[in-house]
Amino acid sequence: MELRERPDGRSRPVPPGPLRRTWVGLGEEAAWAFGREGTRWFEVEFEGSGRRAWIFRRAEQFTPLEELLDRAFSLALNERWPKRLYRSAGGGEPPAPFMDGRPTVVGSAEMPAQRPAGETTRPVTAPVLRDGKPEAVEMKETRRSYAPLDIPVHATPSDASPILHRMPAGAPFAVARTFKKNRPAPTFGEPMPPPPLAVLEVRGGWYRVQLLDAPPFGGGQGWVEGSKLGPLHRFESDLEREEARETLWGRSQDVGFGLRLLDKRWVEDQLWLSVEVLDKNDAVKEKPLVLGAGWLPIFDGNGQLVVDRILD
């Protein structure tokens, strides 16, 4: 196997050495190419030294990893992938809202405070324990009624978009995901205040929320105008955000997500993949459930591949 200083047959030969290689999928070995000139010259690295040279590839010598990706039938993410997708190759922009199959939660919104629409009071007799014995006690019971909230949930962050649902009064959890929240017990006869609404994304005064009546994750998503709700409380730390996601959708699964490869792009010395992340149970179906899309580097921070099971 002949190596050269530059990608041409006239440059000086370089003493050979063990090439940096990686195992791909079901035992197929591939050379990691750091550069490419034309279709046959590839820049490779010697194992452990960081020294590089150019090699003219022949089919009987080795198959570059990039070529294996081109003909791959199936890709899967392993435990080394960074659990986030980027909006562009190179990762210069913030990660996309989708991270690891569960929606991102940015905070919670209180449901709007309401004045009672009506109030009725009536005498009741209730048993009360005195000295360990029940005793009938006369008291007054007050019941208050509230007008329906009727908050529309839209398909997009616009009043002109279709209305998917309307939030009923006192029970937003019947429409969208909410957080259980410990509150002081209400005055006798008053209804328990509704729990705060989980907010997945904020865009131009609109809140994206997770609905309960359609997949994935137990519900589709819709948009609620922020002015129709109470204050928004943003999470201040990654720990808060992760606790919220676990509360709503359970713990993350580290492995098993399938990939659909859409494109590849070199950024500096890293190969980035444009992918759709597929539900692992649907990955082999004709129309799999797409959990998210974006760019990710093919190597982790330690130079290890984040993809497995490359099948021709």
N, C-alpha and C positions, 0 to 999 in steps of 0.2 A: 504494500500500500504506500504510494509515493505522496509526499506532502511538499508544498512549495511555499515560498515567502509571499508571493502574490498570486492572484487568480489567473495565471497563464502558464503555459508549458515552458516558457523561456526563463522564468525566475529561478533562483537558486533553490535546490532541494533542501529540505529541513530534515534533520535526523528524526527518525520515527520514535514513537513512544506510545504508551497506553492512552487511548482516547477516552475522553469523558463520555460515558454512555448512560442510557437509562432503560429500564425494563418497562415495556408498555403492554398492558392488557394481559393476554394469556401467554406470557413468556417470550414475546417477540422483542428483540433488542434493536434499539435505534440510536443513531448518533445525533446528539443535540447540535444543531447548526446555529452559530451566532451571527453569521452573515451569509449572503448569497450573491453570486455574480452570474447572470444568465440562468441557465437551467441545469448546469452540471457542476459548477464550482461552488463549494461550500466551505465556510470558515469553521474550523473545529478547534477544540481545546484539549490539551493534554491533561490527563487526570492528575489532580493534586498540585499542579504547578501554575496554572493560569496562563501558560504559554500557548499561543494560538498559531495555526498554520492553515493553508488552503489545500483542499483535496479535490481531485477530479473524480466525481462519483461514477462508478460503474454498477450496473444492476447486481452483479455477483458479489460486490464488496459490502455494501450496507444500504439500508433504506432510511432516509432522513425522517425524523419524527413528523415534520410538517407534511410529508407525503403520506404517511400513515393516517394523519388526520383527514386528508383530502378524500381517502377512500373508506373512512370509518363508517360502519353501519350503526354502531351503538357506542355511546359514551356515557360514563357515569361519574359523578363527583365523589371523591373520597373524603375522609375526615380532615384532610389538610386544606380544603378550600376555605377562603376567608369569610364565608357566610354573608357575602354582600356582592352585589352587582353594581358596576359603574355605568354612568351614562355615556361615557366615551372611552375609547382605547387609551391607555396611559393613566387613567385614574385621576386626571387633573380636576374633574368636576366632583361634586359631592356624590356619594353613593345613591343609587336609586332607592325609592322608599321600600321596595321589596328587598328582603334580606335572605331569609332561610326557609321560605315556604309559609311563614306566618306574617300577617300584615304588621307594619310598624305602627305603634301607638304614640302620638305626640303629647297627649294630655287628656284631660276630662273636662266636660262642660256641665255646669249645674243646670238642672231644669228650671224654667222660669218660676219665680214666686207668684202665687195666685191669691187673690182675695176671695173669700167665700162668696158664692152666688146666693146662698141662702143658709139659714140656720134654724133648727128645730130643737126644742128642749122638752123633755117629758120625764115624769117621775118613774123610777124603776126600783125594784127591790132586789138586792144582791146579797148573797151570803158572805159574811165576814167572820173569820176565826177570832174568837175571844176566849182566852184561857183554854185554848185547844179545842173549843167547841164552836160549830158554825152557828151564827146568829144572823137573822134577817135584818138588814139595815136599809132604810129608805134613803135614796139619793136621786140626784137629777142627772140625766144623760143628755149631752148636747151632741147633735149630729150636724155637720156642716157639709154642704154640697158645693161642687166646683164646676164651672163651665168647662166643656171640652177644650183642650189645647188646640187640636186640629193643626198641628205643625206639619207642613208638607215636606216630604223627602223626595228630592228631584234626582233624575238620572245623571245630570251634569250640574256644575255650579252656576246655574242660570235659572231665573224665574221662567224663562221661555221653554225650558226643557220639560219632558214628561214627568208627571208626579207618580212615583212608584208606590208610596205609602203615605198615610197621615198618622202622626203620633197621637194616640189617645191621651186623655188627661190622666195624670197620676200613674201611668203605666207605660213608659217608653220602652221598657224591657220587652214588651210584646211586639216591638218592631225592630229594635236595634240593640246591639250589645251594650251592656252597662256594667259598672263596677258595684259590687256590694260595698256598702259604706256604713260603718257603725255611727248611728246618730242617737242623740238623746230621745228618750221615749216621748211621743207627742202628748199633748194634753188629752185627757180622757174624752173620747168622742171625735177626735180629729184623726184624719187618715194619716198613715205613715208617708213622709215625703218620698218621692221617687229617688232611686239611686242616680248618681251622675252618669252622663252619657260618655262612652269611650269615643275619642276623636282620633282618627287615623292620620288625617292630613288637614292642613289649613291652607286655603287658597282664595285670596281676594275677599276675605270676610265670610267664606263658606267653609263648612266642616264636612269632611268625608267620614261616614260612619259605616259600620258593618251591620248589615241586616240579617235577620234570622231565618228567612223562609226560602233561601236558595243557596246552592253551593257556590264557591268553595268555603270551607271552614264554617259550615252551618249557616251561611248567608251570603247574599250578594252585597254590593256596596251602593250607597246613595249619598246625596249631598243635602245638607240642612243649612239654611241661612243663619249665620251666627247671631244676628240681631234678634232672632226669635227665641234664643236660649239665654241662659244665665251666663255668669262669668266663665271664661276659659282658664283652666289651670294647667300650664305647660309643665311637663316633667323636666327636671333640671339635670338629671344624670342618666347615664346608660343603665345603671342599676334599677332606677325607677322604671325606665322604659321596658327593660327585660322582665321585671316583675309583673308589669301590666300585661305583657304578651303571654306570659305563663298563666296568669289568672284567666285570660280570655280564651286561649287556644292550646294551653299545655306547653310542655317543654319542647325545645328544638330537637329534631333528629339529626345527628351528626353525619350520617352517611345515607346513601340510597337514592339520592335525587338523580334522575336521568337528565340527559342533555340533548338538545337538538342544535347542531353546529350550523350557524348561519354565515359566518365570515371570519377571516383571520387578518391580523394586522400587526406588523412589527413596529414597536415604539422603543427607540434606543436599542437595548440588547434584550428586550423581552417580547415574547410572542403573546399577543392578546387574542382572545376568542370572543366573538359575538355569538351569544347562545340564548336559547330559550330553556328555562329550567322546567322540567316536566315532573308531574307527580309520579313517584316511583311505581305506583300500582297501575298507572296508565301509559307508561313510557313505550310499551310495545304496541299500543293500540293505534289504529289508523288516525284517530282524532284525539290525541291525549290531552289531558288537562294541563294547560300552561300556567305555571305558578308565577312566573316572572321572566323578564328579558333584560339583557344588558351585556356588558363586557366584563371579562375577568382575566387575570394573568394566568398562564398555564402552569407557572411555577409558584410555589409559596416562598416565604422569606428565606428558607433554608435551601432553595434550589431543588425542591422535590415536586414532582408532578402532582397536580390536584385532580387529574382525570384518570380513570381506570377503565378496564374492560373495552378496549378498542377492538372491534370485531369487523373483519372484512365482509 
